[in-house]
Amino acid sequence: MDRAAIEAIKDRLDIVDIVRRYVELKPVSGRWMGLCPFHNEKSASFSVNSEEGFFYCFGCQASGDIFDFYSHINGVEFKDALEQLAAEAGVELTPGKVDPQAAKRSSERKVFMDMHEHAAKYFSRMLKLPEGREARKYIEGRGMDPSVVESFGLGCSTDDWQGLEKFLISKGYSAEQGVKSGLLSQNAKGRTYDRFRARLIFPITNLSGRVIAFGGRIITDGEPKYLNSSDTPIYKKGEHLYGLSTARNSIARTKRALLTEGYMDVLSLHQFGYTNSCGVLGTALTPDQVKRLSGFCSRIDLVFDGDAAGLKAALRSAEMILTQGVSCGVVLLPDGEDVDSILQDRGAEGFQVFLDQARDGLAFSLETLQAGYSPREVMEWAQGFLKRMTSASLRAFYLPKVATGLGVAEAELRSVFSGALNAPVQQQSNVRAEQPRTADPVGGQVKDDKYFLRYAVKHPEYVVELSERGVAQVLTSHWGKTLWSKIAAHSGQDIIPLLDDSEKRFYAGCRMEKALSGEELEDEWRHVCKVIARRRYDMGRKKLTDALRRAQAQGDTERVNAYLKVLNDSVWRDDEQH
């Protein structure tokens, strides 16, 4: 970790300026507050401390410094965030001692990202050349506006088997890199060739707007109709959404997203003013995609075809969205029509009619199940739906609604599912899924290490004296000892880059609390000292008692008498220094 560069970047970039690109912030009591971009909320609980350079959400405990925020909001790794922010701040990075494999992977990712940028320019240029005549005719035939084509960076590939390969090699890349990056394919005989041929090309970007993959639609005869990039070191199709980087600001502003299935549908929606639209990427909707999208909005409207496949996809997607705590609407289009055809034929007004008739996600799910599934399948779905809720409070919200929708008494439903629903609520792997908790006031809870650590974080001027009084000796958990060692070694410095996610949440939460002062601070300090002294005394007596028992078990009368004398002579008294 290049500490000097990290400090230089933080000196040059204000975390508030970075956060305000994604979150509307307002000044409140010396800090900046806004709606958290990492979980769905109606009241602002996301706080940014410009002076100390960190953020903290009182709702989901998301926390960290400028690098953590940039990494989380853009879905990139720390090193990528460091490099991008360093470039923005004009700070030169000095290579440090790193894991060789990690360095190799990072270097490889950068090469693949650069290759995709070159490929995107190649495809875009092809669209403007005579070789792109058929693709241009297709675009014109679909009524696509040139501004949308430009905005989304559309391009085309020729039917040349080595067109892109030759271009990449001319830029200094190898065919092997082309295969590993997903831009080229390789047959059983080892021959390499362009993955995308004779297709209209749709660049797929990450939240930072960097091209990481492509989708291609055939523009002549051939199969498959659509071809997408496979998973690579820079792209996992189950994590990204087509057009989200373009739609993000509109989604964040309206708190509502339109989610559809096809590339052309997304482009048409943007062309007709629905700039809060994005699409899944050739697979069924995934929990990771829902989590990423729900960070920007409170409602997701699914816009799917009305055929059997669309109905099934809508049911599965609605369930996934609802269990993540996000509102959901379902728009099913007439069989044989899609978003693009409706917009081209009827305009935005015609499409809005369908959008205004969006059905509530839960009501749609229950009606669909009861219309086409057996009672056993319906009840299995209901049980699974409630069990997959990400919090107990969310489950409590939906249980009576499910009961009403199924036409059964809530008590009966609760009784039938009691065993399954009493199991622990599934926890999301991401720290943003944790439920809000209220921090214990200093002095109000002395049963664990956090009592001492909270005082040290809130009042760093006492760290040296806490160390002298032996606070390290009374910490009992590995977590507490580890955090204390970092606090003691780096007091007065920027410590956040050295903390893990759990430590960051605790540290930022404590720093957001109001610090004590005056007599309250003096009283609390005396109490902290008393607790430390008492803990050390109790621990000393326990060691003596344990030693006494061992001596008794061994029949060592001399040692037994010595330990008894020490124990009888030791009398607890308050240290006058306290």
N, C-alpha and C positions, 0 to 999 in steps of 0.2 A: 504494500500500500504506500503510495507516494504522499506522505503526510504533508510535505511542503506544498505540493500542488493542491491538495485538498483545502488547505488553509488559504492558499492564494485565490482559489475559485470562490470560496465563501466570502473572502474579502471583496471580491469584484462583483459578485452576483448576489442580489437580495432575494432571499427565499420567497418573499411576498410577491416580487415581480414574476417569478417563475410560476407560483401557484395561481396567480391571477389570470394566467393564460387559460386555465382550465376551470377555475372556481371564482364565482363572484364574491368578493370579500368586502366587508365593511369594518371600519375601525370601531372597536368596543373596548373601553377601559384599558387603553394602551396596547391592545392586541388586535389582531384581525380575525374576524369570524365569518363563516360561510357554511353552506350545506356541504356535508362530507361527500366527496366524489367516490368514496370506497364502500358506501352502503346507502341504502335508501332511507331517507329521513325527510321530515317536513319542517322541523325546527333546527336552526343552525347550531351544530355542536362541534364544528371543525374549527380549531383555533390555530393561528400561526403567530409564533413569537419571532418578530423580525430581529430584535436585539440579540437574542441568543441563537437564532438560526434553526429553529425546529418547529414541527407541527405536531398537533395531538388532537385526536377526536375523542370527545367525552362519551360518545355513543358506542363506537366499536373499538376504541383504543388503538386505531391505526396511528403510527407515530414514527418519527425519525427526522433526519435532516434533509437538506435540499436534494441530496443524491437518492435517498430513500423515496422521496416524493416523486422525483423524476422517473426512477426505475419502476415504481408501482403504477403510475398513471399511464406510462407508455409501454409497459410490459417488456422492459428490457433488463438485462443483467446489470449489476453494479458497474462493472468495467465499461460497458457500453455507455452508461449514464455519465461516468467519469470522463470518458473521451469526448462525448458530445458537449458536455458542459464546459470542459476545458477549452474546446475549440471556440465556443461562444464567448468565454471569458478571456481568450487570448493567452491561455496558460500552457506552457510546454510541459509535457509529462516526461518524467525520468523513469525508465524501467527499473523496477526493484526486484528483490528476490521473490520469485513466485514459483508455484508448482509448474514444472515443465509441461505437464500434460494440459493443465489449465491454460497456460500461455499458448500452447499449440492450438487448443480448441478455440480460444479467443481470436487468434490470428486467422484461423481457418474461417471463422464466422465473418470476420471483416472482409476476407477475400471473396466469400460467397455473396456478401451484401454488395460489394463493388461490382461483381460479375452481373448481378441482377440489375443494377443501375445501367450498366453498359447494354445489357440485353433489352431493357425497356427503351433505351434510346434507339437501338437498332430496329426494334419492331415499329416504333413510332415513325422512324424515317422511311421504313418500307411502305407504310400506309400512304405516304405522300408521293412515292415514286411510281413509275408505270407498273411495277410489279404489284402494287396495291390496288389496281383498278377494280378487281372483283370485290374486294373488301369494301372499297368506297361505295360501290354500287349497292352492296348489301346494307351499309349504314344509311345511305340515302333512302333506300326502299323501306327501311324501318322507321323513317321519319325522325332520325336522331339529329339533334341540334349540334352544330360544330363546337359550340362552347362546352357542351357536355363531353364530347369526344376529347377535347383538349384538357378539360378539368380532370378527367379520369385517366388521361394518358393512354388512350386506346392505340393499338397498333395492329400489325398483321405479320404473319409469317408466310413465306413463299412455299412452293412445293419442292424446293431444293432440299435434299436430304442433309447437306452439309453447310447450308448458308450461315446459320448462326455459329456453327462450330468453327468455320474458317474465320469469322469475325472475331470470336473470342481468342482464338490462337494468335490473330494479328495484334491483339491487345496484350499478349504475353501470358495468357492462361493456357493450361494444358487440357487435353481431352478428358483426362482422369478427373480433374477439378470440375469440368463441365458435367460429368456424370454424377459426381458426389453432390454437386449443388442442385441437381434436379433439372438442369437446363438441357442436358443431353441424355440419350439412352444408349444402352449397350446390349447387343444381342449375344447369343450363346457362343458365337465364334470370336467375340471380343471386338467386333466392329462397332464403332460409335457413330451416332447420327442425331440430328435435331429431334427433340421430343415433340415440338410443336411445328407442324407443317400444314400449309394451306389453311390457316385459321385466322379468324379475327381474335386478337389478343387483348385480354383484360388484365392489366397489372394488379396485383394484390399487395397492399401495403400494410405495414404495422401502424400503430397509433402515432408514431413520429413521422409518418408519411414516407418511410423508406420502403422501396420495392423488395419484397421477400419471396414472391411466388407469382405464378401466372395461371390464368384460366384461358382456354382457347375454344372457340366455337367453329366448327367446320363450315366453310363457305362454298365448298363444292360437294360432290358426292363422296360419301365415306362415313365411317363409324370410328369411334363413338362421336355422337353429336357434340358433346362437350368433353374436353380433356383438361384435367387440373394437375398442377404440380403435386408430386408425392411429398411425403414428409421428408424434411432435410434438417440439418443442424440449425437452420435459421427459420424454419417454418413447420408449424404443427397445425394442420387444417382444423383440428377440433378446438383450437384456441382463438382463432381469428375470425373476423366477419368482413365480408366484402363491403367496401365503402365506408367503414366506420370512421376512419381517419378524416374523411371529408364531411361526414354527417355529425361528428362528435359535438361540435359547437352548437349546432341546431338542436341536437338531442338534449344537451345540457341546459339550453335556454328554455325549451318547451317542456322538459322533464318527461318527454314521450318519444317513443321510438316505433317506427314501422319496420317490421322484420319480414322479409319475403325470401323466395328461394332462388331466383335466377339473376344473372348478371344484367340482362336486358331490363328486367323489371326494376332493379335498383336505379339504373340509368334513366329510365322513363320517369320514375317517381321524382328524381331530382330535376329533370327537365321541366316537369309540370308543377314545380314548387314544393314538393314534399322532400325537403332537404334533410329531414330527420330519418332517412331510410337507409337500411343496410341489408345484407343478405347472407345466408349460410353458404358454405363453400363446398357444395357437392356431397355433403354428408348430413345425417340427422343432427339436429340441434344438440349441443353438449352442455353440461353444467358449467364448464369453463367459459363458454361463450356467453351464457346467461349472466354469470358473475361479472364478466368484463362489461357487458352492456348495462347491467343494472347499476353499475357505479355512476352512470350518467343520467339515469332516468328513474321514474317511479312507476311507469306504465309501458308495457310492450304490447303493441297490436300486431298479431300474426295475420299476414295476408297470404293465404294459400289457395291453390286451385280447389274447385269443389268436387273433384273426382274422388274415388275411393282412396287413392294414395294420399291425396291432399288432406282428406278427412282424418286418416290415420296419423299423418305427420302433425296435424294441428292438435289432435288429442294428446299425443306424446309431448309435444312442445309446451302446450298449455299447462300440463301437469308439472313439468320441470320449472317453468317460470313461477307458478304459484307457490311451489314448495320453497322457492328462494325468497319468498316474501315480497314479490313484485306484483303489481296489478297486471291483469292480462285481458286483452280483448281478442276476439277471433273473427276475422273477416273471411268468409268462404265465397269465392267468386263463382259465377255460373259455370257449369260443366262445359268445357270446350273453350273457355276464355281464360286469359291471364291478365296480370296487371297492365302489361304493355299494350295489349290489344284494346282493353277498355279505355286507357288513357288516350291512345291514338284515335279511337273511334268516337269517344264521348267527351274527351277533355277532362280537366280537373274536376269540373262540376259533376260530371257523370260518375267519376270514381268516388267523389266525396259522398255520394248517396250510399254507396256500399260501406264506406268507412263510418258514416253516421249510424249505420245499422249493425255495427260490431256487437257481437254477443259477449256477455261476460264469460270469462274463461272457465270458471267453475261450473256455471249453469250449462254452458256448451258441453263440457266434459260429461256431466251427469246425464244430460239429455241424450248425448251420443251413445253412451254406454247402455242406457236403459232401452234404447231403440234397437241396438244391434248385438247386444251381448247377453249371455245367460245370467241369471241372478247370482250364481256362484262367482262368475267373472267380475260382476259389478262390485260385489262385496270384497273380493280380493283386491280390486283396484282401490276401493275406498280405504281399506286397511293400509295398503302400501303407500297411498297418497298421504295419509295422516302420519304414518311412521317416518316418512322421509322429510317431514317438516324440519327446518333448520333451527327451530327454537320451540320451547314448550309454550310460550305465549302465542306464537303463530298457530300452533296446533289447537290451542284453546279457542282461537278466533275462528278457525275453519270447521271444527268438529260440529257445532250446531248447524252450520250452513250445509254441511254434507248430509247430516241427519234430515234436515228439512227437504233437501233435494231428492233424497232417496225415499221420503215419505215414512220415516221411522222415527220413534221417539229418541231424543238425544240420550236419555238414560239407558235405553236399550242398546244403542250403538256403542256407548261407552262401556257397557257391561260386556258386550260381545268381544270388543277389541281390548279389554282391560289388560290382558297379558302382554300383548304386543305394544300397546301404547305406554305401558309403565316402564318399558325399556328405556335406557338413556337416549336422549335425542341425539341423532347423528351430528357429529361435529364437522364443520368444514375444515379443510387443511389450512386454509388461509387465516391468518390472525384477524382479518377483518370480520370474521363470522362470530367472534366472541361476543357474549352478551354484555351490555353495559354494567359496570359495577361502580359503586360509590367508594371512593378511597377513604380509609379509616383516618380520623383526625390524629395528628401526632399526640401521643399520650393516651389515646383512647383504646389502643390495642397493643399489648406488650407481650403477646404470646409467641410471636415469631420474629424472624430476623428483619422483617420489613419495618418494624418499629424503629430500629436503630438506623437502617439504611435510609428511610424516609427523612429522618432528621438530618442525616449527612447530606442528602441531595438538596433539601430545602435550605439548609444553612451550611454551605461549604466552608465558611470561615471557622467552623468547629471541627473540621476533619482531622487536623493535626492533633488537637487535644483529645478527640475521641480515640485516636490511635494510641496516644500515650496512656490513656486510661484502660487500654486493653480490650477494646470492643471486638477485635478480631478473635479473642479467646472465647467470647460468649455467643458467637454466631454458630448455628447448629446445622444449617443446610449447605450443600455444595453450591447451590445457586447464590445464597447470601454471601458465602465466603468469596466466591468468584467475583461478584459485583463489587464487594468491598475492596478487594485487591486492586481493581481498576480505579475505583474512586480514590483510594489512598495514594496510588501511584501517579495519578493524573489530575489531582485536585487543582482547580483553577484553569485547566486547559479544556479544549474542545474534546469531550469524552465520547460523544455520540457515535463517531465512526468505529469506536472500539467495542461497542455493545452489540449483543445479539438482539433478536426481535423482542424477546420477553423482557430483557433489561431495558430496551428503548421505551417500551410501553410504560414500565414502572418509572423510569427516570423522567420522561416527558410529563407523565401524569403528576408526579410530585412537583416538578418545576412550575406546572400550571396552577398549583394550589397557592393560596396566599400565604406568604411567609409570616412567621410571628415576629413581634418586635416588642421593645420595652420590657415591662414587668412580666408579660406573658412569656416572652422568650427566656427571661432569667428563670422563671418558675419551671418552665419545661426543661431547661438545661439541668437544673438541680435534680429533677425527676429522672432524666436520662442517666445521670451519674449514679444515682441511687440504684437504679435497676441494673446497671452494669456491675456495680460493686456487689450487689446482692447475688447476681448471677454467678459471678466469679467465686463468691463465698460458697454458694450452694454446690457448684461444680467441684470445688476443693473438698468439701465435706463428703461428696459422693465418692470421690477417688479414695479418700481415707477409709470410708465405709467398705468399699469394694476390697481394698487391701486388707482390712481387718478380717473380712470373711475368708479371704484366701489363707491368711495366717492361721485362723481358727481351724480351717479344713486341714491344714498341714500339721496342726498340733504344735506350732511354734509359739510357746508361752511368752517368750521374751518380746517378740514382735507384737503379739496381741496386746500386752501391757503397754507397750510404747504407743501403739495406735490409740488405745483407749484413753491414755493420758492426754494425747493431742486433741482428741475429740472432746473430752470433758473440759479441757482448758479453753477451747475455742468458743467464744460467746459473740453472738452477732450484736454489732453496735453500728450506728450510723457514723460514717466517716465525717469528721467535722468539716472537711474540705467541701463536702457536698452542700 
